[in-house]
Amino acid sequence: MSTARSTGRDTSHSAARGSARSTVLESEEHQALRAAVSALGKRYGRDYMTRVVADGGHPDELWADAAKLGYLGVNLPEEYGGGGGGIAELSIVLEELGAAGSPLLMMVVSPAICGTVIARFGTEAQKRAWLPGLADGSRTMAFGITEPDAGSNSHRITTTARRDPGSGDWLLTGRKVFISGVDIADATLIVGRTSDARTGSLKPCLFIVPRDTPGFERRQIAMELQAAEKQFELVLDDVRLPADALVGDEDAGLLQLFAGLNPERIMTAAFALGMARYALHRATEYAKERSVWKTPIGAHQAIAHPLAQSHIEIELARLMTQKAARLYDEGEDMAAGEAANMAKLAAADACVKAVDQAVHTLGGNGLTKEFGLASLIVASRVARIAPVSREMILNYVSHQTLGLPKSY
């Protein structure tokens, strides 16, 4: 078991900002993990991340420290250098780093999506080539699924792969947009489609595309979002890949794809929960200290009740996130799909409301660089938009859970 799962409790720090009591439903191992990661996050904090973004860099020091302690690969198999845990443990790591003001967005795509897909479906050679590096942080992977014209409809993906009959190589052609961290990732796990020889229809498949592969071009997208991880448009122009670039079985592409999408939703929920907790903590501390007419503003119900409501919504979203992670780790893919979608929606909504209320609580100070909350207004919207919109989640629940007819 990795050091991340066996680290002793750090009694000098609360296991979670303002929510230590909520961990009583977790195992002692998970509580210890929360406490240890929280301590690491606080050593860096929001000021560190703000400085990194302002300098146009990446949080390499935090990434290296998290890797050294075994946190980045806590979900990956032990035989490939991971911690032998699951998405439950990895989501705790991301949430606690976020609650300290220093989230690592690449955790969502590199160990959670790409690491999970390769661990579950990759060939032995692919596992040995990629999992140890993903586990110890020395290698990273981006994930490319979104396309300009496909939107939320993965069935309309137009990036196609065809075989070169002479060499057996794959040739990939297509475009992707809003792909995070391609500039720092060693490779990108690209979702394409191949032709089914039996039916002639296209089926999804996943390919490992190294960053410097000829024909694999990227263009940074200018974003209002202030984040260390940049967003890119990708163009694949007859990108030639060896036969072993295909992950797993060509006929199991859809299963492999959703094996990565459920962890993505759970980790997005964890990312949102961390940000929400950070914002709520800053607001409540301010409400305790800021006095008007000799009374702390937190004594007034107009301030206190919205913050209390935000805390409740965060805790409810966390419970659903924990449920989704547990179902996924137990192999209950169908149930995990429903729970992961609901967790992502609940956490995203809780995050947007918490950030908005935090800024409102601080008033003018909420818009200053000193308090560092204003930039979260844009960042908090990310979880509502990506990796799937709240409207598509509501469609999923209405169709799959409630059995209501589709309108499309």
The 8 nearest C-alpha neighbors of each residue, nearest first, counted from 0:
[[1, 82, 83, 4, 2, 77, 5, 81],
 [2, 0, 82, 3, 4, 69, 5, 81],
 [1, 3, 5, 4, 69, 6, 68, 0],
 [2, 4, 69, 1, 70, 6, 5, 68],
 [5, 3, 2, 1, 6, 32, 0, 28],
 [4, 6, 2, 3, 7, 1, 0, 28],
 [7, 5, 2, 3, 4, 31, 32, 8],
 [8, 6, 31, 5, 9, 35, 32, 28],
 [7, 9, 31, 10, 34, 6, 35, 32],
 [10, 8, 11, 34, 12, 35, 7, 31],
 [9, 11, 12, 8, 13, 34, 14, 7],
 [12, 10, 9, 13, 38, 8, 34, 14],
 [13, 11, 10, 9, 14, 38, 34, 37],
 [12, 14, 15, 19, 34, 16, 11, 10],
 [15, 13, 34, 33, 19, 12, 30, 37],
 [16, 14, 19, 13, 18, 17, 37, 33],
 [15, 17, 18, 13, 280, 98, 276, 19],
 [16, 18, 15, 19, 280, 13, 276, 20],
 [17, 19, 15, 20, 21, 16, 22, 14],
 [20, 18, 15, 21, 14, 22, 13, 17],
 [19, 21, 18, 22, 23, 17, 15, 14],
 [22, 20, 19, 18, 23, 24, 314, 25],
 [21, 23, 25, 24, 20, 19, 30, 18],
 [24, 22, 25, 21, 20, 26, 19, 30],
 [25, 23, 22, 26, 21, 20, 27, 30],
 [26, 24, 22, 23, 29, 30, 27, 28],
 [25, 27, 29, 28, 30, 24, 23, 22],
 [26, 28, 30, 29, 31, 25, 32, 23],
 [27, 29, 31, 26, 30, 32, 4, 5],
 [30, 28, 32, 26, 31, 27, 25, 33],
 [29, 31, 27, 33, 32, 28, 34, 26],
 [32, 30, 8, 34, 28, 29, 33, 7],
 [31, 33, 29, 35, 30, 34, 36, 28],
 [34, 32, 30, 14, 36, 31, 35, 37],
 [33, 35, 14, 37, 31, 32, 36, 9],
 [34, 36, 38, 32, 37, 33, 9, 31],
 [37, 35, 39, 33, 38, 34, 32, 92],
 [36, 38, 40, 34, 95, 39, 35, 33],
 [37, 39, 35, 41, 36, 40, 34, 12],
 [38, 40, 36, 42, 37, 41, 35, 43],
 [41, 39, 96, 37, 99, 42, 43, 38],
 [40, 42, 44, 43, 38, 99, 39, 37],
 [41, 43, 39, 40, 44, 38, 99, 37],
 [44, 42, 41, 40, 47, 101, 45, 39],
 [45, 43, 100, 41, 101, 99, 46, 47],
 [44, 46, 100, 48, 47, 101, 49, 43],
 [47, 45, 49, 48, 44, 50, 43, 100],
 [46, 48, 50, 45, 43, 49, 44, 51],
 [49, 47, 51, 45, 50, 46, 101, 52],
 [48, 50, 46, 52, 47, 51, 45, 53],
 [49, 51, 53, 47, 48, 52, 46, 54],
 [52, 50, 48, 54, 56, 49, 53, 57],
 [51, 53, 55, 227, 49, 54, 50, 226],
 [52, 54, 50, 55, 51, 49, 56, 225],
 [55, 53, 51, 52, 56, 50, 49, 57],
 [56, 54, 52, 53, 51, 227, 57, 50],
 [57, 55, 51, 54, 52, 227, 58, 53],
 [56, 58, 227, 59, 51, 55, 52, 228],
 [59, 57, 61, 60, 62, 51, 48, 56],
 [58, 60, 62, 57, 61, 63, 56, 64],
 [61, 59, 63, 62, 58, 64, 57, 65],
 [60, 62, 64, 63, 59, 58, 65, 43],
 [61, 63, 59, 65, 60, 64, 66, 58],
 [64, 62, 66, 60, 61, 65, 59, 67],
 [63, 65, 67, 61, 66, 62, 60, 68],
 [66, 64, 62, 68, 70, 63, 67, 61],
 [65, 67, 63, 69, 135, 71, 136, 64],
 [68, 66, 64, 69, 65, 63, 135, 70],
 [67, 69, 65, 66, 70, 3, 2, 64],
 [70, 68, 3, 66, 67, 2, 1, 71],
 [69, 71, 73, 3, 65, 72, 66, 68],
 [72, 70, 66, 73, 69, 134, 65, 136],
 [134, 73, 71, 81, 75, 74, 70, 69],
 [72, 74, 82, 70, 84, 81, 75, 71],
 [75, 73, 85, 84, 72, 86, 83, 89],
 [74, 76, 81, 72, 83, 73, 82, 77],
 [77, 75, 83, 81, 78, 79, 82, 80],
 [76, 78, 81, 83, 80, 79, 82, 75],
 [77, 79, 76, 80, 81, 83, 75, 131],
 [80, 78, 131, 77, 76, 81, 130, 127],
 [79, 81, 77, 131, 78, 134, 76, 82],
 [82, 80, 75, 77, 72, 76, 134, 73],
 [81, 83, 73, 1, 0, 77, 84, 75],
 [82, 84, 76, 77, 75, 81, 74, 0],
 [85, 83, 74, 82, 73, 88, 75, 86],
 [84, 86, 74, 87, 88, 328, 89, 83],
 [85, 87, 89, 88, 324, 74, 90, 328],
 [88, 86, 324, 85, 90, 89, 325, 91],
 [87, 89, 91, 86, 90, 85, 84, 92],
 [88, 90, 86, 92, 91, 87, 74, 73],
 [89, 91, 93, 92, 87, 88, 266, 269],
 [92, 90, 94, 88, 89, 93, 95, 33],
 [91, 93, 89, 90, 95, 94, 36, 96],
 [94, 92, 90, 96, 91, 95, 270, 97],
 [93, 95, 273, 269, 97, 91, 270, 96],
 [96, 94, 98, 37, 97, 92, 93, 273],
 [95, 97, 102, 40, 99, 93, 101, 98],
 [98, 96, 273, 102, 100, 94, 101, 99],
 [97, 99, 273, 277, 95, 276, 100, 96],
 [98, 100, 40, 96, 97, 41, 44, 101],
 [101, 99, 45, 44, 97, 98, 277, 102],
 [100, 102, 44, 97, 96, 45, 99, 48],
 [103, 101, 97, 96, 104, 93, 100, 270],
 [104, 102, 105, 106, 101, 93, 96, 62],
 [103, 105, 106, 107, 102, 228, 270, 108],
 [106, 104, 107, 108, 103, 109, 180, 228],
 [107, 105, 104, 109, 108, 103, 110, 111],
 [108, 106, 105, 111, 266, 104, 263, 109],
 [107, 109, 112, 105, 106, 111, 141, 142],
 [108, 110, 140, 113, 106, 139, 111, 105],
 [111, 109, 114, 106, 113, 112, 133, 108],
 [112, 110, 107, 108, 115, 114, 109, 262],
 [113, 111, 259, 108, 115, 114, 110, 263],
 [112, 114, 116, 109, 115, 110, 111, 108],
 [115, 113, 110, 117, 116, 112, 111, 118],
 [114, 116, 118, 112, 113, 117, 111, 119],
 [115, 117, 113, 119, 118, 114, 259, 120],
 [116, 118, 121, 120, 114, 119, 115, 113],
 [119, 117, 115, 116, 120, 114, 121, 126],
 [120, 118, 116, 117, 115, 121, 255, 258],
 [119, 121, 247, 117, 116, 118, 122, 246],
 [122, 120, 117, 247, 246, 125, 118, 126],
 [121, 123, 125, 124, 247, 126, 120, 246],
 [122, 124, 126, 125, 127, 121, 128, 118],
 [123, 125, 127, 122, 126, 128, 121, 129],
 [126, 124, 128, 122, 123, 127, 121, 129],
 [125, 127, 123, 130, 129, 124, 128, 121],
 [128, 126, 124, 125, 129, 130, 123, 131],
 [127, 129, 125, 126, 124, 130, 131, 132],
 [130, 128, 126, 132, 127, 131, 125, 133],
 [129, 131, 133, 126, 132, 79, 134, 127],
 [132, 130, 134, 80, 79, 133, 129, 135],
 [133, 131, 138, 137, 135, 134, 130, 129],
 [132, 134, 130, 138, 136, 131, 135, 139],
 [72, 135, 133, 131, 81, 132, 136, 71],
 [136, 134, 66, 132, 137, 133, 131, 72],
 [137, 135, 133, 66, 138, 134, 132, 71],
 [136, 138, 132, 135, 133, 139, 134, 63],
 [139, 137, 132, 133, 136, 185, 140, 184],
 [140, 138, 184, 109, 185, 133, 136, 141],
 [139, 141, 109, 184, 186, 187, 185, 113],
 [140, 142, 187, 181, 184, 108, 109, 180],
 [143, 141, 188, 187, 108, 189, 144, 140],
 [144, 142, 189, 178, 188, 190, 145, 175],
 [143, 145, 190, 189, 146, 142, 175, 178],
 [146, 144, 175, 176, 143, 150, 177, 147],
 [145, 147, 175, 149, 176, 148, 174, 150],
 [148, 146, 149, 176, 150, 175, 145, 174],
 [149, 147, 146, 150, 155, 156, 157, 145],
 [148, 150, 155, 146, 152, 156, 147, 151],
 [151, 149, 152, 148, 146, 145, 147, 153],
 [150, 152, 153, 149, 387, 391, 388, 145],
 [151, 153, 154, 149, 150, 155, 156, 148],
 [152, 154, 155, 156, 151, 149, 150, 144],
 [153, 155, 152, 156, 149, 203, 202, 157],
 [156, 154, 149, 153, 152, 157, 148, 150],
 [155, 157, 153, 149, 154, 158, 146, 191],
 [156, 158, 159, 155, 173, 192, 191, 149],
 [159, 157, 173, 191, 172, 156, 192, 174],
 [160, 158, 192, 191, 172, 171, 157, 193],
 [159, 161, 171, 193, 170, 192, 169, 191],
 [160, 162, 170, 169, 193, 163, 159, 171],
 [163, 161, 169, 168, 164, 167, 170, 160],
 [162, 164, 167, 168, 165, 166, 169, 161],
 [165, 163, 167, 162, 166, 168, 161, 169],
 [164, 166, 163, 167, 168, 162, 169, 161],
 [167, 165, 168, 163, 164, 162, 241, 169],
 [166, 168, 163, 164, 162, 165, 242, 169],
 [169, 167, 241, 242, 163, 166, 240, 162],
 [168, 170, 162, 240, 161, 239, 242, 241],
 [169, 171, 239, 237, 238, 161, 160, 162],
 [172, 170, 160, 238, 237, 159, 235, 169],
 [173, 171, 235, 236, 237, 158, 159, 238],
 [172, 174, 158, 235, 234, 157, 159, 236],
 [175, 173, 234, 233, 235, 146, 158, 176],
 [174, 176, 146, 233, 145, 232, 143, 144],
 [175, 177, 232, 146, 178, 145, 231, 147],
 [178, 176, 230, 231, 232, 179, 145, 175],
 [177, 179, 231, 230, 176, 143, 232, 142],
 [180, 178, 230, 229, 181, 228, 177, 141],
 [179, 181, 228, 182, 229, 183, 184, 141],
 [180, 182, 184, 183, 141, 179, 178, 187],
 [181, 183, 180, 184, 210, 229, 217, 185],
 [184, 182, 181, 180, 185, 139, 140, 141],
 [185, 183, 139, 140, 181, 186, 141, 182],
 [184, 186, 210, 139, 140, 209, 138, 183],
 [185, 187, 209, 210, 140, 208, 184, 141],
 [188, 186, 141, 208, 140, 142, 189, 207],
 [187, 189, 207, 142, 206, 143, 141, 208],
 [190, 188, 143, 206, 205, 187, 191, 142],
 [191, 189, 205, 144, 204, 143, 206, 203],
 [192, 190, 158, 159, 204, 203, 205, 189],
 [193, 191, 203, 159, 202, 204, 201, 160],
 [194, 192, 160, 201, 202, 159, 161, 195],
 [193, 195, 201, 200, 199, 196, 202, 192],
 [194, 196, 199, 197, 200, 198, 201, 193],
 [195, 197, 199, 198, 194, 200, 193, 201],
 [198, 196, 195, 199, 200, 194, 201, 250],
 [197, 199, 200, 195, 196, 194, 201, 202],
 [200, 198, 195, 196, 194, 197, 201, 193],
 [201, 199, 198, 195, 194, 202, 196, 193],
 [200, 202, 194, 193, 192, 195, 199, 203],
 [201, 203, 192, 193, 194, 204, 200, 195],
 [204, 202, 192, 252, 191, 253, 193, 190],
 [203, 205, 252, 191, 192, 190, 249, 202],
 [204, 206, 190, 189, 246, 245, 191, 188],
 [207, 205, 245, 189, 244, 188, 246, 208],
 [206, 208, 188, 244, 187, 189, 186, 209],
 [207, 209, 187, 186, 206, 188, 210, 189],
 [210, 208, 186, 212, 211, 185, 187, 207],
 [209, 211, 186, 185, 212, 208, 187, 184],
 [212, 210, 209, 213, 215, 186, 208, 185],
 [211, 213, 209, 215, 210, 214, 208, 238],
 [214, 212, 215, 211, 238, 239, 216, 236],
 [213, 215, 238, 236, 235, 216, 212, 237],
 [216, 214, 235, 213, 212, 234, 238, 236],
 [217, 215, 234, 233, 214, 235, 218, 213],
 [216, 218, 233, 232, 231, 234, 219, 215],
 [219, 217, 232, 231, 220, 233, 216, 234],
 [218, 220, 231, 230, 232, 221, 217, 229],
 [219, 221, 231, 230, 222, 218, 232, 177],
 [222, 220, 219, 223, 230, 229, 231, 224],
 [223, 221, 224, 220, 225, 230, 229, 219],
 [222, 224, 225, 221, 377, 226, 378, 374],
 [223, 225, 222, 377, 226, 378, 374, 381],
 [226, 224, 223, 52, 374, 227, 378, 222],
 [227, 225, 228, 52, 224, 229, 378, 48],
 [226, 228, 52, 57, 229, 56, 51, 55],
 [229, 227, 180, 226, 179, 230, 104, 57],
 [228, 230, 180, 179, 227, 231, 226, 219],
 [231, 229, 179, 177, 178, 220, 219, 180],
 [232, 230, 219, 178, 220, 177, 218, 176],
 [231, 233, 176, 218, 175, 217, 177, 219],
 [234, 232, 217, 175, 174, 216, 176, 231],
 [235, 233, 174, 216, 215, 173, 236, 217],
 [236, 234, 172, 215, 173, 238, 214, 174],
 [235, 237, 172, 214, 238, 234, 215, 173],
 [236, 238, 172, 171, 170, 239, 235, 214],
 [239, 237, 171, 214, 170, 236, 235, 215],
 [240, 238, 170, 169, 237, 168, 171, 241],
 [239, 241, 169, 168, 244, 170, 238, 242],
 [242, 240, 168, 243, 244, 169, 239, 167],
 [241, 243, 168, 244, 169, 167, 245, 240],
 [242, 244, 245, 241, 246, 240, 125, 122],
 [245, 243, 207, 206, 242, 241, 240, 246],
 [246, 244, 206, 243, 205, 247, 242, 207],
 [247, 245, 121, 205, 206, 244, 248, 120],
 [246, 248, 121, 120, 122, 245, 249, 251],
 [247, 249, 251, 250, 246, 252, 120, 245],
 [248, 250, 251, 252, 204, 247, 245, 246],
 [249, 251, 248, 252, 202, 253, 204, 195],
 [252, 250, 248, 254, 249, 253, 255, 247],
 [251, 253, 204, 255, 203, 254, 250, 249],
 [252, 254, 256, 255, 251, 203, 257, 204],
 [253, 255, 257, 256, 251, 252, 258, 259],
 [256, 254, 258, 252, 253, 257, 251, 116],
 [257, 255, 253, 258, 259, 254, 252, 260],
 [256, 258, 260, 259, 254, 255, 261, 253],
 [259, 257, 255, 256, 260, 261, 254, 116],
 [258, 260, 112, 257, 256, 261, 262, 116],
 [259, 261, 257, 263, 262, 258, 264, 256],
 [260, 262, 264, 263, 259, 336, 339, 258],
 [263, 261, 265, 264, 260, 259, 266, 111],
 [262, 264, 260, 266, 261, 265, 107, 112],
 [263, 265, 267, 261, 262, 266, 343, 339],
 [266, 264, 262, 268, 339, 267, 263, 320],
 [265, 267, 269, 263, 268, 264, 90, 107],
 [268, 266, 270, 264, 269, 265, 263, 271],
 [267, 269, 343, 265, 271, 346, 266, 270],
 [270, 268, 94, 266, 272, 267, 271, 90],
 [269, 271, 267, 273, 268, 272, 94, 93],
 [272, 270, 268, 274, 269, 273, 350, 347],
 [273, 271, 269, 275, 274, 270, 346, 276],
 [274, 272, 97, 98, 94, 276, 270, 271],
 [273, 275, 277, 271, 97, 272, 276, 98],
 [276, 274, 350, 272, 278, 353, 277, 273],
 [275, 277, 279, 273, 98, 274, 278, 280],
 [276, 278, 98, 274, 280, 275, 279, 100],
 [279, 277, 275, 281, 354, 280, 276, 357],
 [280, 278, 282, 276, 281, 277, 353, 357],
 [281, 279, 277, 283, 282, 278, 276, 284],
 [280, 282, 278, 284, 279, 283, 285, 277],
 [283, 281, 357, 279, 285, 280, 284, 286],
 [282, 284, 286, 280, 285, 281, 279, 287],
 [285, 283, 287, 281, 286, 282, 280, 288],
 [284, 286, 282, 288, 283, 287, 289, 281],
 [287, 285, 297, 283, 296, 284, 289, 288],
 [288, 286, 284, 285, 297, 295, 289, 283],
 [287, 289, 285, 286, 295, 290, 284, 296],
 [288, 290, 295, 286, 285, 287, 296, 291],
 [291, 289, 295, 294, 296, 293, 288, 292],
 [290, 292, 293, 294, 295, 296, 289, 288],
 [291, 293, 294, 290, 295, 296, 289, 298],
 [292, 294, 291, 290, 295, 296, 289, 288],
 [293, 295, 290, 291, 292, 296, 298, 289],
 [296, 294, 290, 297, 289, 287, 298, 288],
 [295, 297, 286, 298, 290, 299, 289, 294],
 [296, 298, 286, 303, 295, 299, 287, 302],
 [299, 297, 296, 295, 300, 303, 294, 302],
 [300, 298, 297, 301, 302, 296, 303, 295],
 [299, 301, 303, 302, 304, 298, 297, 305],
 [302, 300, 299, 303, 304, 305, 297, 298],
 [301, 303, 300, 299, 297, 304, 305, 360],
 [304, 302, 300, 297, 306, 305, 301, 299],
 [303, 305, 307, 300, 306, 302, 308, 301],
 [306, 304, 308, 307, 303, 302, 309, 301],
 [305, 307, 309, 303, 304, 308, 310, 302],
 [306, 308, 304, 310, 309, 305, 303, 311],
 [309, 307, 305, 311, 306, 310, 304, 312],
 [308, 310, 306, 312, 307, 311, 353, 305],
 [309, 311, 307, 313, 308, 312, 314, 306],
 [312, 310, 308, 314, 309, 313, 315, 307],
 [313, 311, 309, 315, 314, 310, 349, 316],
 [312, 314, 310, 316, 311, 315, 349, 317],
 [313, 315, 317, 311, 316, 312, 310, 318],
 [316, 314, 312, 318, 317, 313, 311, 319],
 [317, 315, 346, 313, 345, 319, 314, 318],
 [316, 318, 320, 314, 315, 319, 313, 321],
 [319, 317, 321, 315, 320, 316, 322, 314],
 [320, 318, 322, 342, 316, 321, 317, 323],
 [319, 321, 342, 317, 323, 322, 318, 265],
 [322, 320, 318, 324, 319, 323, 325, 317],
 [323, 321, 319, 325, 320, 324, 326, 318],
 [322, 324, 338, 339, 320, 335, 326, 321],
 [325, 323, 87, 321, 327, 322, 326, 86],
 [324, 326, 328, 322, 327, 323, 329, 321],
 [327, 325, 335, 329, 323, 331, 324, 328],
 [326, 328, 335, 324, 330, 329, 325, 331],
 [327, 329, 325, 330, 326, 85, 324, 86],
 [330, 328, 326, 327, 331, 325, 332, 324],
 [331, 329, 327, 328, 332, 326, 335, 325],
 [332, 330, 326, 327, 334, 329, 333, 335],
 [331, 333, 335, 330, 334, 327, 336, 326],
 [334, 332, 336, 335, 331, 337, 327, 330],
 [335, 333, 337, 336, 332, 331, 338, 326],
 [334, 336, 332, 338, 327, 326, 323, 333],
 [337, 335, 333, 339, 334, 338, 261, 332],
 [336, 338, 334, 340, 335, 339, 341, 333],
 [339, 337, 323, 335, 341, 340, 336, 342],
 [340, 338, 323, 342, 336, 265, 341, 337],
 [339, 341, 343, 337, 338, 342, 392, 336],
 [340, 342, 338, 344, 343, 339, 345, 337],
 [343, 341, 320, 339, 319, 345, 340, 344],
 [342, 344, 268, 340, 346, 341, 345, 264],
 [345, 343, 341, 347, 342, 346, 389, 348],
 [346, 344, 316, 342, 348, 347, 343, 341],
 [345, 347, 316, 349, 268, 343, 348, 344],
 [348, 346, 382, 350, 383, 344, 349, 345],
 [347, 349, 351, 345, 350, 346, 344, 352],
 [348, 350, 346, 352, 347, 313, 351, 312],
 [351, 349, 275, 347, 353, 348, 352, 271],
 [350, 352, 379, 348, 354, 353, 349, 355],
 [351, 353, 355, 349, 350, 354, 356, 348],
 [354, 352, 350, 356, 275, 355, 351, 309],
 [355, 353, 357, 351, 278, 356, 352, 350],
 [354, 356, 352, 358, 357, 353, 351, 359],
 [357, 355, 359, 353, 354, 358, 360, 352],
 [356, 358, 282, 354, 360, 359, 355, 278],
 [359, 357, 365, 355, 361, 360, 356, 354],
 [358, 360, 356, 362, 357, 361, 355, 365],
 [361, 359, 357, 358, 362, 356, 282, 302],
 [362, 360, 365, 364, 358, 359, 363, 357],
 [363, 361, 359, 365, 364, 360, 358, 366],
 [364, 362, 365, 366, 361, 367, 358, 359],
 [363, 365, 361, 367, 366, 362, 370, 358],
 [364, 366, 358, 361, 363, 362, 367, 372],
 [367, 365, 373, 364, 363, 372, 368, 358],
 [368, 366, 364, 369, 365, 370, 371, 373],
 [367, 369, 371, 370, 366, 373, 372, 365],
 [370, 368, 367, 371, 364, 366, 372, 365],
 [369, 371, 368, 372, 367, 365, 364, 366],
 [370, 372, 368, 369, 373, 374, 367, 365],
 [373, 371, 375, 374, 370, 365, 358, 366],
 [372, 374, 366, 375, 376, 371, 365, 358],
 [375, 373, 376, 372, 377, 371, 378, 225],
 [374, 376, 378, 373, 372, 377, 379, 354],
 [377, 375, 374, 379, 373, 378, 354, 355],
 [376, 378, 375, 379, 380, 224, 374, 381],
 [379, 377, 375, 380, 381, 376, 224, 374],
 [378, 380, 351, 376, 381, 377, 375, 350],
 [381, 379, 383, 378, 377, 382, 351, 384],
 [380, 382, 384, 383, 379, 378, 385, 377],
 [381, 383, 347, 385, 384, 380, 267, 271],
 [384, 382, 347, 380, 381, 388, 385, 389],
 [383, 385, 388, 381, 382, 387, 386, 380],
 [386, 384, 387, 382, 381, 383, 388, 267],
 [385, 387, 384, 388, 264, 382, 263, 267],
 [388, 386, 385, 384, 151, 391, 389, 392],
 [389, 387, 384, 390, 391, 383, 385, 392],
 [388, 390, 392, 391, 344, 383, 393, 387],
 [391, 389, 393, 388, 392, 394, 387, 395],
 [392, 390, 394, 393, 388, 389, 395, 387],
 [393, 391, 395, 389, 394, 390, 340, 396],
 [392, 394, 390, 396, 391, 395, 397, 389],
 [395, 393, 391, 397, 392, 396, 398, 390],
 [396, 394, 392, 398, 393, 397, 399, 391],
 [397, 395, 400, 393, 399, 398, 394, 392],
 [396, 398, 401, 394, 395, 403, 400, 393],
 [399, 397, 402, 403, 395, 396, 401, 400],
 [398, 400, 396, 402, 395, 397, 401, 403],
 [401, 399, 396, 402, 397, 398, 395, 337],
 [400, 402, 397, 403, 398, 399, 396, 395],
 [403, 401, 398, 399, 400, 397, 404, 396],
 [402, 404, 398, 401, 397, 405, 399, 400],
 [405, 403, 398, 402, 406, 397, 407, 401],
 [404, 406, 407, 398, 403, 394, 397, 402],
 [405, 407, 404, 394, 403, 398, 397, 395],
 [406, 405, 404, 394, 398, 152, 391, 403]]
